[in-house]
Amino acid sequence: MQSIDEFLKKHRITEVEAVIPDMAGVARGKIIPRSKFETGENMRLPLAVMVQTVTGDYPEDGTLTGVTDPDMICVPDSSTMRLIPWAVDPTAQVIHDCVHFDGTPVEISPRYVLRKVLDLYKAKGWKPVVAPELEFYLVDMNKDPDLPLTPPVGRTGRAETGGQSYSIEAVNEFDPLFEDIYEYCELQDLEVDTLIHEVGAAQMEINFLHGDPLDLADRVFLFKRTVREAALRHNMYATFMAKPMENEPGSAMHIHQSVIDLETGRPLFTDDNGQPTPFFYGYLAGQQEYVPNLMPIFAPYINSYRRLSRFMAAPINVQWGYDNRTVGFRVPYSTPNARRIENRIPGVDTNPYLAIASTLAAGYLGMTQQLKPSEPLASDGYGLPYQLPRNLEEGIQKMASCEPIARALGEKFVKAFLALKETEYEAFFRVISSWERKHLLLHV
């Protein structure tokens, strides 16, 4: 705790936001006065927080977290202590790990699930490296959820009306917002890299520098919160919905992945002659084999599957190819030592801890099982058949029947996660949409 104490004194912190990421990647926790936080008394939260749905409901199965509704202990990770730039008073935030009272980890905690997968790599003498890319939309403030979203008005006084891919001027429309975002990110040491304008109207993308998977998941978790807060201060929303607007492409969280040997520091995907190794092909094959069974994590909501449609800048299958953006797994052109695989399937609405853990687990299974990938695709992948589940219900069924994934991520976690997803699916199924009222009310 010494480093935390030094941080609190250096920045004259008055309050601490003690947070944990739940299954949806939402920050749960408590706001604690500095004096109480400095006592070292561990924070407690109900274990049921981990299975709270995005709508605030809970699965009916009380055995997922214990029928007595027990607490869990939340232990601060000093490496995650950061300032909250938008707070009025000097305020810090720190991400916590979750353990039971006997000190054992809470196995359904997303942060633990990622640690569990990283331990699988460590046991083999391997270390994965990732680099996430996050797409998101800026939209006008919309207080009525029944109304469609629209792009916000920029400095010219007009909203975007068409695609402005890679347009500098389109990004400049929101310069004051992005100046705040970069300042907030710098103050939090989030180390974001490139900012570009994506295909959709007021759709942006931020890239992160490659690094340690757990650290990157923490940074993405904090970045989402940062962007939403910054946007509110400029009278607009930033949304990480996978498909916020019809007739516009969805938003993804692409994950670039590679693996290095812990002892030598050499990349596992490239041999001494600069050629791809069996590990590279095995990792690719693992993605192809297991990602369809992980779709409730990569596409966690009903809305997520609206993004994964043909000719909408999102993959619909598990083909792979060199510098091919129409397939699920792209291998960018690079130097041999920078050889990597980009998983283009996850939506930006995914929990970053679970998404990174899942794609690494798929690659690990492919390498350890010595799987073989298909031939690379050099043509347009959008015209090929769908190979991914088309809806959440199908995705839940596939994930529930995949034993290797349950062993890699943890059987308790998979059971709890799928129960949560089923609860959310049932809640959505009770809703009557405007489309149904428009087309069915008087016509059927």
N, C-alpha and C positions, 0 to 999 in steps of 0.2 A: 504493500500500500504506500510505500515511501514516494514512489513516482507520482502517484495520484495526489498525495499531500502537497508535494512540491508544485504540481500543476495548479491546484486550488489556491495556493498562496501567491504564486507568480501572477495569476490573472485576477486575483481578488474576487474569487467566485463567491456568490451569495447563495445560489441554489444549484442543485444537481438534478438533471433529468436522468433517472435510472431506467434504462429501457431494455427490453428483450424483443426480438423479432418473432412474431407468431407464424402460424402456417401460411397466412396470406402475405407475410412480409410487412405487416402493420406493426408499428412501434407501440408496445404495451409497457406499462410500468408505473412509476410514481415520480412525482416531483418532490424532492427532499431538501430541506434547509441544509446548508453546508455544515452547520454545527452537528446536526444529527448524523449526516453522512460520515463525518470525520470520526465518529465514535467507533466505526468499524462494525456496527451492528448490521448483519446481513438483511437484505430486503426479502420479504416473503410475498409470494403471489399464489393465488389458487392454481393448482395444476390444470384445472379445466380451461384456463386461459389459452392453453395450447391447442384446444379443439374448438375454440370459438370460431364460428363461421364469419364470413365477411359481412353477413347481415346481422350479426350479434346473437345468433342462435347456437344451439349445441346439439350434437347427436344424442339420440335417445339412449344409447348404450352407455350407462354410467360406469361400466367396468373399464372403459378406455383409460380413465384417469383415477379410478378408485371410487367406490360407491359412497364413501364418507366425505367426498369433496375435500381432499387434503390440500395442504399447502406444499410449495416447493421453495427451496432456497435459491436466491439469485445472487451470484458471485460476480463482482465487477472484474472486467478484463482491462487492466491498466493500459494496455496498448491501444485501446479504443477511445480513451479520454480525449475529448475535443471541446472547443468552444461552440456555443450556439450563436452565430453572428447576428441573427435577427432579434435576439432577446433584448428587452428594455434594460434589465439589470444584468450584470455579469453572470452568465449561466453556463454551466458545463453539461455535457451529455456523455454517458458512458454505457457501452453495451455490456450486458451481463450474460454469463453462462448459468444454466439451470441444473441444480442437483437435488437429490432427495436428502432427507435428514441424515441418512447414513453416509452421505458423501458420494454415492454413486450417481452417474449422470442421468438426467431425464432423457430417455431414449427417443422420445417423440419431439424433442426440441430440434428445430431446423439447423441451428448452429452445431449441435452435436452430430446430426446426421452427416454434415459435411466433414466434421472432424473424423468420423468413423471411416468414411471413404478415403480420406487422406492417410489414415493409418494403414489401410490396405496397401496403398502405394509405398509407404515408408517401410513396411515389412518386406517388400521386394527390393528395397534399395533404390526406389524411384521417387521423383518429385515432379508433380504436374505443375504446369505454368499456364495461366489463362489471361485473356484480355477481353473483357466484355465491351460491347457496343450497344448503346441504348438509344432507341428512337422514341420520340414523344411528340404530342401535339400541344400547341398553344391554342386555346379557344376562348371565345368571349364568355364573360360571366353568364352562367345560365342557372337561374334559381328554380326553374320548373323542369323536372326530369322528363316530362312528357314532350317537351319541345326539342327539336334537333339542335345539335351543336353547330356553331358557326365560327369561322376564324376571327380572331380579334383585329381591331383596327390598329395599324402601325403609325409611324411618324408622318406618313403622307396623308393620313386621315381616311384611308381606304383599306378594306380588307382584301386579302388575296382571293383571286377568282380562278386561278389555274395553277398547274404544276410549275414549280420554280426550282427544280433540282439543281443543287450546287450553286444557286444564285447568291452572290455576295450581297447584292442590294436587298434581297428578300430577308437575309439575316439582319442587315443594317436597320431594317424597319423596327427591330426590337432591341437596338443597341443598349438603351438604358437597362433593360431587363438582363441582358447577357453580361453586362459589366457587373451587375450585382451578383449574378450566378458565379462568375469567375472569382469575384472577391470573396464570396461566401465559401467557395470550394478551397481557395487558397488558405483562408483562415482555419479551415478544418483539415488541411493537408490531404485532400481527396485526390490530388494528382490527376485531374482530368486532362485529356490531350486535345484532340481535334474537335471543332464544332463545324457542322455542315448543315445546310438545308436539304431535307430529304424530298421525296417525290410528292407527298401530300401537301395540301394548302396549310401553311404555318406548321409543317411537320419538321422537326429538328432531330439531329443525331449528335450525341456526345460519345467519344471514344475514350477508353481508359488505357493507360500504359499497362503492359503485361507485368504479371507478378504472381505472388502467392495467392492461391485460391481463396483461403479464408479471409485474408486481408482485403482482397478485391470484393468479396461478397459484402463485407462490412462497409466498404466505400460505396458500393451501389445502393445498399440499404439506406445509408445516410444521404446519398446524392438525390434519391427520389424525394425525400422529405425536403431537402434544400431547394430543389427546383419548384416544388409546389408552394413553398413559403415565399420564395422570391416572386413568383408569378402573382400571388395574391397582393403583394405590395405594389404591383403595377396594374391592378384592376383587371386581371385576367386569370384564367385557370391554366395550369399545366396538367395534362392527363396522361396517365400511363395505361389507359385501357388499350387492349389489343386492337380493337376496331371501333373507334369512337364515332366515325362519320361514314355513312353509306356513300358509295361511289368514290371513296378515297382509299388508298392502300392502308393496311394495318401497320402497327408498330411492333418491332421485334426487339429481342435482346440477343444478338448474335454473340456466340462465345468462341473465340479463337483458343485452341488448345495445343499444347505440346508437352513432352515429358523429357526430363533429364535424368541422368544417372547421378545419384547422390554422391558416390565415391569419387567419380572422375569429373563430374560437371558437364559431361558430353551429352549432346542430344540423342535420345533413343531412336528418333525417327530417321536418322541419317548415318550411314556407315562411313568408313574411312575413305571411301572413294566418292563420297558425296551423293550416293544413291539411296533411295528409300529402303528401309529395313523391314524385316518381317513384323517388328513391333508396330511400324507405321501402318502396314496393311491390316494387322490384327486389330489395331485401334479403330481404323475405319470400319472394319467388318462388325466390330462391337456396336458402333453407332447404328449401322444399318439393321442389325439384329434386334437391338434392345430399345432403341428410341421409340418405336411404335408402342411399346409396353409402358412407356413413361409419359405418355401424353397428358394424363391428369396433372402432372407437374409442369410440363412445358406449355400446356394450354388448359389452365385450371378452371375456366369459367365457360358458360354457354357462349358468351361473346367472343371468346378466344378462337373458336372454330370458324367464325365469320371471316377472320383474317386469312385462314389457310384455304384460300379458294384460287382457282385457276386464273392465271394472267393478272394477279393482283400483287406482284412483287413479293410473294411468299411461296415457299415450297409446298408441294402436295405429295411428295414421295421421298424415298430414302436413297435415291440415286446420288452418286458423287461424281465430281469432275474437277479438272484443273481450271481454275479461274472461271468457273461456271456458276453464275448467280441464280440460275433457274432450278437448281437441285437442292436437296436437303443439306448436303455436306460439300463444302467448297474447299479446295486446296489452293490457296493464293500462290501466285508466282513469287518466289523468294530465293534467297541464297540457300544452299543446302543446310546450313546450321540454323536457319530460321524457318525450316519446314514446319508447317502447322496445319491443323484441320479446323475449319470454321463450321460450327453447328448453326445453321440458319433457321432452325425450326422453332426454338423457344420464342414465345411472345414476351413483350416487355412487362406484361401483367404478372409474370411468374415471380415466385419468391426467389431471390438471387442465390440464397444458400442452397435451396433444394434443386434449382436448375443446374448450378455448377456441380453439386454433388452427383446428380443424376447422369449428366453427360460424362463426367469422369468415371462413374461406375460402369457405364456402358462401354467405354473405352478399355477400362481395366479388364472387364469380362472378355472382351474381344482379344486382348493380348494374352491373358492367361489361358484362354481356351484355344488359342491359335486359330482363330476363325479366318476365313478368306473372304475378301470383299468381292463385289461384282466388278466388271470392267468399268473404267471411267467413262462417263457420258460426255461427248463432245458436242451434242446437239441440244435443242431446247427441251428442258425437262417438263415444262408446263403442259405439253401435249400428251404426256404419258399418263397411265392410269393412276388414280389415287392409291397410295400405300399406307396412309396414316388414317387413324380413326376419324370419322366425319363429325362426331359429336361427343359430348362428355360421357354419356352413358356407355357408349362403345369403348371409350378410353378406360373407364373404370373397370369394365369387365376384363380387358386385356391386362391391365396392371395387376388385378387381383389374382390372375392365373399364372403369373410369371414368378416362379420360385427363385431363380437366380437373382432377380432384382430385390425380392424380399430379403434374401440373405445379405446382399450387399448394403442395402439401406437400413435394414433392421425390420424384423417382422412386426414388432410392436408399432413402429412408426407407420409402416404401410397400412396396417389395420386401422389405426387412428386417422390417418390422412384420408383414406378412402371413405370411411364413415362420415368424415366432415364433408367431403365432396358430394356424397350421396344426399346429405342433408341440404346442401346448397342447391343441388339439382332439383330436389323435391320442392323447395321454396320457390324456385323460378317457375316450375311447372304449374304452380297455382296461379300465376299471373296471366291475365288476359291482355294481350298487346294491342296497340293501336292498329297494327296491320290486320288483326282478326276483326276488330270492330269495323274497320274501313271496308274490308272485302267480303266479310261473311254476314254481317248484321242483317242486311236486307237482300242478299243475293243468293242465299242457299236455302 
